Amino acid sequence: MKFKVDENLPVELNELLRQAGWDSLTVEEQQLSGELDPQIARICRDEDRVLVTFDRGFSNIKAYPPSNTAGMIVLRLKSQDKRLVLATGRRLIAALRERVIRNELWIVHESRIRIRSV
């Protein structure tokens, strides 16, 4: 799997994904900081990358149908504290080892992951 970590997440999450053996890039690495959501979504689709983000706009399946993406992972945490994000990232990695995300939207909370496919 290939991932793109949005600019609103700690760069350490990108490192966790790489350490898990996946190809992962950040929005900043590709000099895409500040790009509009539709542009980020298009680039992820073109690169066949799963976007990992805090941006709830990407959970709108009418604007971003999962069938038109490699996948989207939207973190919906009560806090954006780096420790919580990285702990959630470790749980996410464990879940991704169990189930490959493909054309799905994963909404990740502290205690659960909701999966939508359309």
C-alpha positions as CSV (number, residue, x, y, z in Angstrom):
1,M,0.0,0.0,0.0
2,K,1.0,3.6,-0.6
3,F,0.0,6.5,1.7
4,K,0.1,10.3,1.7
5,V,0.1,11.9,5.1
6,D,-1.7,15.3,5.1
7,E,0.0,18.4,6.4
8,N,-2.3,18.5,9.5
9,L,-0.7,15.3,11.0
10,P,2.6,14.9,12.7
11,V,5.5,13.8,10.4
12,E,6.2,11.0,12.8
13,L,3.0,9.3,11.6
14,N,4.5,9.1,8.2
15,E,7.6,7.5,9.7
16,L,5.5,4.9,11.5
17,L,3.9,3.9,8.1
18,R,7.4,3.7,6.5
19,Q,8.7,1.6,9.4
20,A,5.8,-0.7,8.9
21,G,7.1,-1.3,5.4
22,W,4.8,0.9,3.3
23,D,5.6,3.6,0.8
24,S,4.5,6.8,2.5
25,L,5.0,10.4,1.6
26,T,3.9,13.7,3.2
27,V,2.1,16.5,1.6
28,E,5.1,18.7,2.5
29,E,7.6,16.3,0.9
30,Q,5.8,16.8,-2.4
31,Q,5.5,20.6,-1.9
32,L,1.7,20.5,-1.8
33,S,1.2,22.4,1.4
34,G,-1.8,24.7,1.1
35,E,-3.3,22.9,-1.9
36,L,-7.1,22.7,-2.0
37,D,-8.7,19.4,-1.0
38,P,-9.9,18.4,-4.5
39,Q,-6.3,18.8,-5.8
40,I,-4.9,16.6,-3.0
41,A,-7.6,14.0,-3.7
42,R,-6.8,14.0,-7.4
43,I,-3.1,13.6,-6.8
44,C,-3.7,10.8,-4.3
45,R,-5.9,9.1,-6.9
46,D,-3.3,9.6,-9.7
47,E,-0.6,8.2,-7.4
48,D,-2.8,5.4,-6.1
49,R,-2.1,6.6,-2.5
50,V,-4.4,6.3,0.5
51,L,-4.8,9.8,2.1
52,V,-4.4,10.0,5.9
53,T,-5.8,13.2,7.3
54,F,-7.6,15.0,10.1
55,D,-9.6,16.9,7.5
56,R,-13.3,15.9,7.9
57,G,-14.2,17.2,4.5
58,F,-12.6,14.0,3.0
59,S,-15.2,12.0,4.9
60,N,-17.9,13.4,2.6
61,I,-18.6,10.4,0.4
62,K,-20.6,12.5,-2.1
63,A,-17.6,14.8,-2.7
64,Y,-15.0,12.0,-2.4
65,P,-16.6,8.7,-3.3
66,P,-14.4,5.9,-1.9
67,S,-14.8,4.0,-5.2
68,N,-12.9,6.8,-6.9
69,T,-9.9,6.6,-4.4
70,A,-7.2,4.2,-3.3
71,G,-8.8,4.9,0.1
72,M,-9.2,7.6,2.7
73,I,-8.4,7.5,6.3
74,V,-9.9,10.3,8.4
75,L,-8.8,10.6,12.0
76,R,-11.6,11.8,14.3
77,L,-9.9,12.1,17.6
78,K,-11.0,14.2,20.6
79,S,-7.5,15.7,20.7
80,Q,-4.8,16.3,18.2
81,D,-2.2,15.6,20.8
82,K,0.9,14.1,19.1
83,R,1.0,11.1,21.6
84,L,-2.6,10.3,21.0
85,V,-2.2,10.6,17.2
86,L,0.8,8.3,17.2
87,A,-0.9,5.7,19.5
88,T,-3.9,5.8,17.2
89,G,-1.4,5.4,14.3
90,R,0.0,2.2,15.8
91,R,-3.6,0.8,16.2
92,L,-4.3,1.8,12.6
93,I,-1.2,0.0,11.4
94,A,-2.3,-3.2,13.2
95,A,-5.8,-2.9,11.5
96,L,-4.2,-2.3,8.1
97,R,-2.2,-5.6,8.6
98,E,-5.5,-7.3,9.1
99,R,-7.4,-5.7,6.2
100,V,-6.2,-4.0,3.2
101,I,-7.9,-0.6,2.5
102,R,-9.0,-0.4,-1.1
103,N,-11.7,2.0,-2.3
104,E,-12.8,2.5,1.3
105,L,-13.2,5.3,3.7
106,W,-12.0,4.6,7.2
107,I,-13.1,6.9,10.0
108,V,-10.7,6.3,12.9
109,H,-11.7,7.1,16.5
110,E,-9.8,6.4,19.7
111,S,-11.6,3.1,20.3
112,R,-13.0,2.0,16.9
113,I,-12.7,2.2,13.1
114,R,-15.7,2.7,10.9
115,I,-15.4,1.5,7.4
116,R,-17.5,2.7,4.4
117,S,-17.3,1.5,0.9
118,V,-19.4,2.7,-1.9
